[in-house]
Amino acid sequence: MILVTGAGGKTGRALLAALAGRGLPARAFVRSAEQAASAHAAGAVETVTGDLMNPGNLARACAGCNQLYLICPNMHPAEESIGRAVIRAAQAAGVQKFVYHSVLHPQLEAMPHHWSKLRVEALVFESSLPFAILQPCAYMQNTLSQVEAIAAAGFMEVPYNLETRHSLVDLADVAAAAAEILASGAYTDGIYELAGPQALNQHDIAAALSAALGRPIAARQLPPKTWAARNPGLPEYARASLLAMFRHYDRHGLRGSPAVLAAILGRPPATFAQAAARLYG
């Protein structure tokens, strides 16, 4: 049995579907009955509802699982503490492989949520558990999920320089690679960078959307202050972390090599145009 934490989010649901497609049984750790229902629909054979910081909940979730895939809540200020708690639970339960869903270039201290993931990686190394660490770039689906609003407006907006480049990765490819890593003993005690095949700027992305939608789409730069004003309900840590991320993206983008992902998949990773055409073409 494979325990997947954070299974109610888009990453967790994609992984559950990929595992189910390979006939690998997964138990979903979720926060609510609503998330449990979506996890079952995605392919989980069992669900556990609880809190990742609750030792009793974690012990119940880990019981009988031989592998654990840790997805922490997005932009969570206590990611290091969550990582420590889940590692302890995995050790106590005798989990045989611990897989951590990290992020591309966690060494970037300028982005707090990247830096937090680096500290969890260190805890994984120190745990003595057999491990794998996945470091995906930002998902193509972060843009593709907004395509209806983009199509209606005729433009897409981002709060950073339109020219900086990002090696966006298809979430379906990340999930397929994660399932392969969980299915095979060949990917133990390693770190795997998962990046898409093209380092695209925002004009490139807009052009791909234009082709998929059959109508012109332009890219526009949104001032970070305007972005912040449009998102008043965000927790302070998430807001500060995202604004720091936008400052980094504004100068440097986020680029990575597709070579590792291609090797794991046994094929080239999907391009943004292919993912857009698959979903909306």
N, C-alpha and C positions, 0 to 999 in steps of 0.2 A: 504494500500500500504506500502511496506517495501522498504526503501531506502538503497542500498548497495553501500558504497563508495569503491574506489579501485577495482572496479568491473572488470577491464580489466586484472588483474593478475590471477595467478593460483588459489589462495584462493577465490577470488571473483567469478570466473567462476564456481568453484566447488560448492559454496554456491548457486549461481543462479540456477544451475541444480538441486540441492537438493530441493530448494524452489518450482521450477516448478514441480518437481515430486510429491509434496504434494498439488499442486494447489494453492500455495500462490503467489500472484502477487508481483513482485519486479521491482523497478526502479533502473537502474544502473547509478551511477555517474562515468564517465570516462574522460580521458584527450584528446581523439582524436576520429575522425570518424572511424578509424580502430578498436580501442578498442570498440566503440559502436557496430560495426558489430559483433565482437566476443561475446560481452555481449548478444546481441539479439540471437545469435546462441546457447548460453549456457542456455537461458531460460528467460531473462529479457523481460518484456512486454513493458517497456519504458526505454529510455536512456536520460541522461542529460550530455552534454559535458561541462567541465569547470575546474576551479582551486579550490582546497580545501581551499586556502587562500583568495579567493574572496568572500566577503559577499553576493554580488548580485547573484553569481552563486550558493552559498549555499542556499540562500533563495528560489531560483527557484527550486532547487533540493528537498528541504524539503517540499515544499508546498503540502498539501494533504496527507502526509505520517504519519501514526500513529506509525511506528517503524523505527529505524535507526540502521544499522549495520556498525560500523566504522572500516574499514581496512585502516591503514595509508600506504603511500608508503614505500617500504622496505628500511631499513637503512637510513631513512631521518633525517637530522640534526635538522629539525624544527618540530619533531613529537609533542612536547609539545604545540607549537603554533597552529599546525593543530588541535590537540585535543581540545584546547580552542575555536578555531573558530567554529568547528563543533558542539560542545556542545552549544555554544551561539545560533547558527542557529536552533538547535533542540528545545531549550527552546522557542525561538521566534515563531516557527511554531507549538508549542503545541504537539510535539512528545510525545507519551505515554510510550514508552520504548526505552532505549538507550543501545545498546549492543556494547561492545568494544572488538575487537580482540587483545588481549595482547600477552603474551608469558609465557611459563613455568618459574617459579622462577624469576620474575621481580626484586626481592630484590637484585639480584647480581650486585652490583655496579661495579665490575670488568669488566662487559660487558656493554658498554655505551648504546647500543640499548635496552637492558633489563631495565636499569635504567630509560631511557626516558619513557618507557611504564609504569613504576611504577608511574612516576609523572603524566601521563595522567590518570591512575587509580584514583589518588588522586583528580584530577579535576572532574572525574565522580562522586565520592562520594560526593563532595561538590556542585554538580549541583542541587541536590534535584530531579533529574529525576529518575523515576523507571529504574533500570539498571540490566544488567547482564554482567559479565566480563569473557571471555573465555581465558584460559591460555594453549595453545597447546605446546607440545614439537616440536622439529624439525620433518619435514615430511619425511616419507619413500620415497616420490616422489623426494626429493632432490637428492637421489642416483638413484632411478629407472629411472629418466628422462635421465640419462647418460648411460643407460645400453648398448646401441649399441656401444658406444665408449669403454666401459669396456669390452664387449665381443670381440671386435676386438683386443684390447690390451692384454687380458688375465689377467688383473689386475686392481684394483681400488686403487686410491691414496687419502689420506687425510692428511692435514697438522697438525696432532696432534697424540698423543700416540694411537697406535692400540689397547691397552688393556683397555682404559677407556670405560665406558658403557653409552649408550644412550637409553632412552625409546622412540624410534622413533614411530611416530603415522601416521596412514594412513590418508591422506587428505580427502578421501571419508568419513571416520568415523567422522572427525572433521566437515565436511560440514553437515553430517546427524545430528550430535549433535546440531550444530548451528541452523539448521532448526527446530528441536524439541523445542529448547529454544525460538525461535521466534513464534512458533505455540502455545505454551502452556503458560498459566499464572502461572504455578507452579514454573517457574525458574526466579523469579523476586527478585532483590536486593540480588544477590548472586555471588560468584566467583567459577568458575568451571575449575579445572585442567584436561587437556585432554592429557593423556599419553598412549602410547602403552602398550601391555601386557608383553613385555620382555625388559629387560635392556641388550642390545646386544653390544658386542665389534665389532671391524671391521672384525675380523676373522669370527665371527658368521655371519655377513652380507655377507661376501664373500662366505661362505659356502652355504647360502641360494640362492645367485645368481648362484652359480655353479649348484645347484639342478634344478633351474628353467631353466637355459640355456643349461643344459646337457653338460657342458664343464668346466674344472677347471678354477676358478677365485681366484687369490691371493690378499691379502691386502698389501699395501705398505705405509710407512710413507713418506710424502713429506715435506722437510724443508720449513718452512713458507716463507723464503726469495725467494725460488724457486717459491712458489705459487704466491707471490707478483709480481715477474718478469713476470709470465705468464698472469697476469691480469693488464696490465698497464693502461687501460682506466677507472678504477673505480674512482669515486669521492673520495676525500681524507677522508671524514668522513666515508664513507662505508669501505674503505680500513683499516683505523685505527680500526674501530669497529669490523670488521671481524678478524683482527689479534689479537685483545684483546679476542675475543670469542675463537679463536684457542688456545690461551695461557690457558684460563680457561678449555677448553675441555681437553687439554693435561694433566692437573693435576686431574681434577674432573669429566669429562664427564658431562652428564645432565640426571638425572634420576627422574622419577615421578611415582605416583601410577595410575594404570588403573581403579581403583574402580569407580571413578566418571563417567568416560566415559562409562564404562559398564552399570552403573545404568541408564544413560540418554538413551543409545541405546537399553537397554533391552536385551543385548546379549554381549558376549565377544568381545572386539575390535579385529580387524584383526591383525594377526602376520605379520612380514616382509615376511616370506615365503609365506603366503597366498596372500599378495599383489603382490609379485613378480610373483607367479604362475598365478594370475588373469590377469596380464598385459602381461607377456612374456612366460608363461608356454605352 
